[in-house]
Amino acid sequence: MMSHFAVAYKEGVNIAYGTDSGVSKHGTNADEAVLMKQAGMTEADIIKSATVNAADLIDMSDSLGTLEVGKFADIIAMDKSPLEDIAALTDVAFVMKGGKVYKD
């Protein structure tokens, strides 16, 4: 699977981050980002796949996917930059959804 993913990424396939898994433990979906990195995807492209590309895939880029006035924005923050180490996504320190803080 990793080699097929790596080839798809290298060939420019538009990748959207997400899951249809009903069997994974809640809160472990960031592990997918680590696997994507191991397959050769850049940290920036992994984040883009979870934001911009995912919104495009479900035809909702007019209201999701980027931080802009008038768009919905659920925000997470980590102590480390996921652009430097994508594994930082596995240790989220702050969560805001719909303007309400859920983890601080």
ZAPA-781245 format. One line per 3 residues: number of its first residue (from 1); their letters; for each residue x negated, y negated, z of N, C-alpha, C. Coordinates in nm, 3 decimals. Example, Ala and Ser with C-alpha at 12.3 -4.5 7.8 and 13.67 -1.06 7.14 Angstrom:
<guzas>
1 = AS = -1.319/0.569/0.780/-1.230/0.450/0.780/-1.320/0.330/0.780 | -1.285/0.225/0.708/-1.367/0.106/0.714/-1.290/-0.003/0.787
</guzas>
This chain:
<guzas>
1 = MMS = -0.082/0.119/0.000/0.000/0.000/0.000/-0.087/-0.126/0.000 | -0.194/-0.124/0.079/-0.281/-0.242/0.087/-0.342/-0.273/-0.050 | -0.385/-0.170/-0.121/-0.449/-0.195/-0.250/-0.349/-0.249/-0.351
4 = HFA = -0.225/-0.199/-0.347/-0.121/-0.249/-0.438/-0.088/-0.395/-0.406 | -0.079/-0.426/-0.278/-0.055/-0.564/-0.236/-0.168/-0.654/-0.285 | -0.292/-0.609/-0.265/-0.409/-0.688/-0.305/-0.407/-0.716/-0.455
7 = VAY = -0.374/-0.617/-0.535/-0.367/-0.636/-0.680/-0.256/-0.735/-0.715 | -0.139/-0.719/-0.654/-0.027/-0.810/-0.682/-0.066/-0.954/-0.649 | -0.128/-0.974/-0.533/-0.171/-1.109/-0.493/-0.274/-1.164/-0.591
10 = KEG = -0.374/-1.083/-0.625/-0.480/-1.127/-0.716/-0.423/-1.163/-0.854 | -0.319/-1.093/-0.897/-0.258/-1.117/-1.028/-0.157/-1.232/-1.026 | -0.135/-1.292/-0.910/-0.049/-1.409/-0.903/0.099/-1.383/-0.878
13 = VNI = 0.132/-1.262/-0.832/0.272/-1.233/-0.799/0.316/-1.326/-0.686 | 0.432/-1.386/-0.700/0.485/-1.475/-0.597/0.531/-1.389/-0.479 | 0.468/-1.406/-0.364/0.495/-1.324/-0.247/0.570/-1.406/-0.144
16 = AYG = 0.680/-1.349/-0.095/0.758/-1.412/0.011/0.750/-1.324/0.135 | 0.714/-1.384/0.245/0.700/-1.315/0.373/0.839/-1.293/0.432 | 0.862/-1.177/0.482/0.990/-1.148/0.545/1.001/-1.001/0.575
19 = TDS = 1.110/-0.965/0.639/1.130/-0.825/0.673/1.276/-0.787/0.659 | 1.296/-0.665/0.618/1.430/-0.608/0.620/1.431/-0.491/0.717 | 1.327/-0.485/0.798/1.311/-0.374/0.891/1.405/-0.388/1.011
22 = GVS = 1.478/-0.285/1.036/1.562/-0.281/1.155/1.500/-0.194/1.262 | 1.377/-0.150/1.239/1.314/-0.057/1.333/1.191/-0.114/1.403 | 1.144/-0.227/1.358/1.026/-0.287/1.421/1.067/-0.356/1.550
25 = KHG = 0.975/-0.355/1.646/0.999/-0.423/1.773/1.006/-0.574/1.749 | 1.108/-0.638/1.806/1.123/-0.783/1.792/0.998/-0.853/1.843 | 0.952/-0.950/1.766/0.836/-1.028/1.806/0.704/-0.979/1.750
28 = TNA = 0.707/-0.869/1.676/0.582/-0.816/1.621/0.567/-0.844/1.471 | 0.658/-0.922/1.414/0.653/-0.946/1.270/0.529/-1.024/1.227 | 0.462/-1.093/1.317/0.339/-1.165/1.281/0.225/-1.069/1.247
31 = DEA = 0.237/-0.944/1.289/0.136/-0.845/1.254/0.126/-0.829/1.103 | 0.235/-0.855/1.034/0.237/-0.848/0.888/0.137/-0.948/0.829 | 0.125/-1.065/0.891/0.032/-1.166/0.842/-0.112/-1.116/0.849
34 = VLM = -0.143/-1.046/0.955/-0.278/-0.990/0.971/-0.305/-0.888/0.860 | -0.207/-0.805/0.829/-0.222/-0.707/0.721/-0.238/-0.776/0.586 | -0.163/-0.884/0.565/-0.175/-0.959/0.439/-0.316/-1.016/0.425
37 = KQA = -0.371/-1.066/0.534/-0.509/-1.119/0.533/-0.608/-1.007/0.502 | -0.589/-0.891/0.565/-0.678/-0.778/0.541/-0.673/-0.734/0.394 | -0.561/-0.758/0.328/-0.547/-0.722/0.187/-0.603/-0.830/0.093
40 = GMT = -0.652/-0.940/0.151/-0.719/-1.041/0.070/-0.646/-1.173/0.052 | -0.530/-1.189/0.111/-0.455/-1.313/0.097/-0.515/-1.419/0.189 | -0.519/-1.543/0.143/-0.573/-1.651/0.227/-0.472/-1.689/0.334
43 = EAD = -0.521/-1.746/0.442/-0.434/-1.790/0.550/-0.330/-1.891/0.499 | -0.374/-1.985/0.417/-0.282/-2.086/0.365/-0.172/-2.023/0.280 | -0.209/-1.924/0.199/-0.109/-1.858/0.115/-0.014/-1.772/0.198
46 = IIK = -0.062/-1.715/0.307/0.026/-1.638/0.396/0.131/-1.730/0.457 | 0.087/-1.846/0.505/0.181/-1.942/0.564/0.278/-1.992/0.458 | 0.229/-2.019/0.339/0.316/-2.062/0.230/0.419/-1.953/0.195
49 = SAT = 0.377/-1.827/0.202/0.470/-1.718/0.170/0.584/-1.710/0.272 | 0.558/-1.753/0.395/0.659/-1.748/0.500/0.747/-1.873/0.505 | 0.708/-1.975/0.432/0.781/-2.101/0.437/0.835/-2.137/0.299
52 = VNA = 0.752/-2.195/0.218/0.791/-2.241/0.085/0.843/-2.127/-0.002 | 0.765/-2.020/-0.013/0.805/-1.909/-0.101/0.931/-1.839/-0.053 | 0.944/-1.821/0.078/1.063/-1.755/0.132/1.188/-1.839/0.105
55 = ADL = 1.178/-1.970/0.123/1.291/-2.059/0.093/1.327/-2.055/-0.054 | 1.225/-2.055/-0.140/1.250/-2.046/-0.284/1.321/-1.916/-0.320 | 1.276/-1.805/-0.260/1.333/-1.674/-0.291/1.483/-1.668/-0.264
58 = IDM = 1.526/-1.731/-0.155/1.669/-1.727/-0.122/1.742/-1.851/-0.173 | 1.678/-1.923/-0.263/1.737/-2.041/-0.328/1.786/-2.146/-0.228 | 1.701/-2.170/-0.126/1.737/-2.269/-0.024/1.626/-2.371/-0.001
61 = SDS = 1.541/-2.391/-0.101/1.429/-2.485/-0.083/1.475/-2.629/-0.069 | 1.601/-2.655/-0.099/1.652/-2.791/-0.078/1.674/-2.820/0.071 | 1.683/-2.716/0.154/1.708/-2.739/0.297/1.611/-2.666/0.389
64 = LGT = 1.525/-2.581/0.335/1.431/-2.503/0.416/1.293/-2.500/0.350 | 1.194/-2.457/0.426/1.064/-2.424/0.369/0.954/-2.527/0.386 | 0.991/-2.653/0.405/0.891/-2.759/0.428/0.943/-2.852/0.535
67 = LEV = 0.852/-2.924/0.598/0.891/-3.023/0.698/0.917/-3.156/0.628 | 1.045/-3.187/0.611/1.086/-3.310/0.545/1.214/-3.362/0.611 | 1.233/-3.491/0.606/1.354/-3.552/0.658/1.475/-3.488/0.589
70 = GKF = 1.572/-3.449/0.670/1.696/-3.391/0.618/1.695/-3.240/0.603 | 1.581/-3.177/0.625/1.573/-3.032/0.616/1.579/-2.970/0.756 | 1.624/-2.844/0.761/1.620/-2.768/0.885/1.474/-2.735/0.914
73 = ADI = 1.437/-2.740/1.041/1.298/-2.710/1.076/1.291/-2.637/1.208 | 1.256/-2.511/1.202/1.220/-2.436/1.321/1.069/-2.440/1.327 | 1.015/-2.474/1.443/0.871/-2.500/1.454/0.808/-2.410/1.558
76 = IAM = 0.691/-2.357/1.525/0.611/-2.283/1.622/0.475/-2.350/1.632 | 0.410/-2.330/1.747/0.274/-2.384/1.765/0.191/-2.281/1.840 | 0.065/-2.277/1.808/-0.030/-2.187/1.870/-0.147/-2.266/1.925
79 = DKS = -0.222/-2.205/2.015/-0.341/-2.270/2.070/-0.454/-2.275/1.968 | -0.454/-2.182/1.873/-0.555/-2.177/1.768/-0.489/-2.202/1.634 | -0.565/-2.245/1.537/-0.512/-2.271/1.404/-0.498/-2.141/1.325
82 = PLE = -0.378/-2.110/1.276/-0.364/-1.991/1.191/-0.431/-2.009/1.055 | -0.468/-2.132/1.021/-0.544/-2.154/0.897/-0.689/-2.106/0.912 | -0.735/-2.097/1.036/-0.870/-2.047/1.062/-0.869/-1.899/1.100
85 = DIA = -0.761/-1.856/1.168/-0.748/-1.715/1.209/-0.599/-1.682/1.211 | -0.553/-1.612/1.109/-0.410/-1.584/1.094/-0.355/-1.505/1.212 | -0.440/-1.435/1.285/-0.396/-1.360/1.403/-0.342/-1.453/1.512
88 = ALT = -0.369/-1.582/1.501/-0.313/-1.678/1.597/-0.161/-1.673/1.597 | -0.101/-1.633/1.486/0.045/-1.622/1.478/0.101/-1.516/1.571 | 0.016/-1.427/1.619/0.063/-1.322/1.710/0.070/-1.371/1.854
91 = DVA = 0.028/-1.494/1.880/0.029/-1.549/2.016/0.088/-1.690/2.012 | 0.218/-1.699/1.991/0.288/-1.826/1.977/0.310/-1.888/2.115 | 0.269/-2.014/2.132/0.281/-2.082/2.260/0.404/-2.171/2.269
94 = FVM = 0.461/-2.210/2.154/0.572/-2.306/2.152/0.669/-2.267/2.042 | 0.799/-2.270/2.074/0.902/-2.242/1.974/1.014/-2.345/1.987 | 1.048/-2.410/1.875/1.163/-2.500/1.869/1.251/-2.458/1.753
97 = KGG = 1.379/-2.441/1.780/1.475/-2.403/1.676/1.593/-2.498/1.684 | 1.621/-2.562/1.574/1.734/-2.653/1.570/1.723/-2.766/1.672 | 1.601/-2.809/1.701/1.580/-2.919/1.794/1.578/-2.878/1.940
100 = KVY = 1.603/-2.750/1.970/1.601/-2.701/2.107/1.474/-2.620/2.131 | 1.404/-2.651/2.241/1.282/-2.579/2.276/1.319/-2.448/2.345 | 1.268/-2.338/2.290/1.294/-2.205/2.346/1.174/-2.150/2.421
103 = KD = 1.057/-2.196/2.387/0.935/-2.152/2.455/0.840/-2.270/2.459 | 0.788/-2.297/2.577/0.698/-2.412/2.594/0.583/-2.375/2.685
</guzas>
